[in-house]
Amino acid sequence: MSTAEGMPALSVGVDNPPVDGFVPWIAISATKERGEELEMDAVVETSVVGQYPTGVVPQRDFMMGIFDTGASAHVIGYREAQRARVSGSLLTSNQSTVYGVIGSVDVWVSQPLGLFVDGLGAIDAATLLADTSGMMGESNVSIIVADSPAGSPDLATAIGTPLSVYFTTSIRNDRIRTISRDGQVYSGPEVYMYEPDDPCIPAYENVIPLELRPLGGISVQYTPSLDLDFDLDDLFGGGGDTASGPASPSVIIGIGSQSLFFVASVDLYEGSRVAMDKGRFMLDTGAQVTVIGSRIAARLGLSPANAEFEVEIQDVTGEVVMAPGFYVDSIQIPALGEWFVANQVPVVLLDVFSPEGGSLDGIIGTNLFLDFNLTLRGGGLFYQDDPALEFGPIMTESVPAGAESASAGQ
């Protein structure tokens, strides 16, 4: 129940969050593990399975990427793909398109393969060798791989919802790790992945209900490309090879497709103006900024002509656009336990495509959660519980026995 001023009677949160939040960096390995022809479902794996590409030393040739719930398919940048030998026969001749704010780029669709991840804690900061024994992931999953950037910025490597839907992920902002590799510094919270029933998962009393939308997701699948030069005998047991690899990458398939995690309800306050109970806000661990769309900005009386600050947004094409920003009085997210409340919140005005069609109301970014540990419980497929985001302030949260020493895969 809320007070007369509109504040929830029970709440926990943050005042004056920064514009930019944390980046949940992860280590990624790829193997050649795939199913039979036309077996399109991804297979959940709790350890690394399959052979590595020729020449790969797994402890050395791992990729760096982001745990990104805003990605509907797994994306590997060109340079990271070259490092892990995700090239040549591991790619199809099919292309897909990645859309950004102002443009798009064509990318390659991979053959089905194995993809496995762990947090920065798996990497020795001194030797830069990774312990792959705790990695979890999927096999028989098709990803998209960037073409040579040819002078343009490379695509970011991101592991998306097709993986996080099956696991519980802990993001520990009380354990910041820093790795320097090839002249780039990777600094962020430790990320752990668990099987959903693992007793070592950190649990927090405050729970934000989420939805996997569009609703009706069944499984993670790729779409096969069929060779049109075949007859019915080939299709019904004649022995012909009718498939030439995936036509599109693995995404969550159901009534809709490319499902992502949505916050069930968000309330926004700016002076006397209110945007209540908005349900088209996406939870995006790959977004450092919090975003509102034009509909919300209009409801709050915010005009791009009167922006309080600007933020550079780099498109997938490499072009940079300046997006207007504002400080909103309050963003409140209803939760079981104490509501999450952020005051004087910097938000960026940007219209972002929604997998449900049209544009999002906004994006909940990581800048709101710098002072919190998080547990993201995947789910939302037709046989799963709904997903949820648990949160606990770093200074007051309690961790179950055994979780302090737990790592991904243990």
Summary of the structure (lengths in Angstrom):
residues: 410
radius of gyration: 21.4
end to end distance: 40.1
largest distance: 72.8
contacts: 1429
relative contact order: 0.20
helix: 10%
strand: 46%
